[in-house]
Amino acid sequence: MASQNSKRLIQNIALLLLVAGLIFFITTRREDRGAMFATLYDKSIGDNAKEVVIHAEGRADLILKNKQGVWQVTNPESFIADKAKVQHLFTLLSENAESHYDIKGKDLASYGLDKDRLSVSFNGVKMIFGKLNEVARKRYILKGDKMYLIEETVSGLMEMGVEAFKPQTPIKMTPEKTPQKPLESKPAPQ
């Protein structure tokens, strides 16, 4: 009888150790997944961005300011920015950068990062947009002394300039014209 209880106790301890091992494995894997990809977010941006500056070559810089929770374009025109477009712009900060490199010794011109043709700054943290890598379908972005390769969807919005951030006015629908006379039906032949 004692040997039967001893076997059960050993089996229960083994199962308990197995469950504890699985829990440990799962929790450490979650932490590793977060570290697998870098993003363009930088601690110096802070939790609340107050100013965004978009530079597109050949245009006046577009400046967006957060005034009491409302994003406003302050340059080159002044108006309340389209909320959805501003939110879309901020998705850049959370895009996964599957590759990132130190720029030391790199030929930045070959990546389109030698000049500031298109860039965005969040609270003074500048990101310069380079060429699109046609094979990976990702864009080179320079931030500080690192070059990132990310899949982004905001460069088109930035290139549109001030027009992209103007609030969308609803399209007025006009009722369709109805015929003046009801359609007459001909009697069926008999």
C-alpha positions, 0 to 999 in steps of 0.5 A: 500500500505504501509503495502505491502511494509513493508511486503516485507521489513521485508521479505528481511531483514529476507532473508538477515539475513538468508544468512549472517548466512549461510555464517558465518556457512560455513566459521567457519566450514571450519576452524574447519575442518582444526583443526580436524586432526593433521599432523606430520608437525612441524613448526620447520621443516620450509618451506624448508627442507634442510636435511632428515636422515633415520635410519633403524636398522642394516644399515648406516643412509641414509642422503639426502640433498637439494642442490640448489633445488636438493635432493642428497643422501650423505651417505652411497653413493653419487648420485642425488636422485630420485625426485619422491621417495623424494616427496613420502617420504615428503607425511608423513608430510601431513598425517592425524593423526586421533588420537594422545596422550601424551606419559606420562604413556604409555608403549611405548614397546607395541606400538613398540616405545621403541627403534629406529628401523626405523625413519626419521628426517626432519631438525632434527625433528625426527619421530620414526616408531612403530608397525602397528595397525592391526585393524585400519591398521595404524602405531604408530609414536612417535614425541617428547612427542606425539604418533600418529596413522596414515595411512602411505605409506613410511615405505617400502620405508625407509626400502629399504634403499639407493637402493630406492632412486637411479634414475630409469634407463629407460628400453630399449625396443628391437624390436620384431623379425619378421619372415624371410618369410611371412606366406604362405596361402594355397588355399581354397579347391574348 
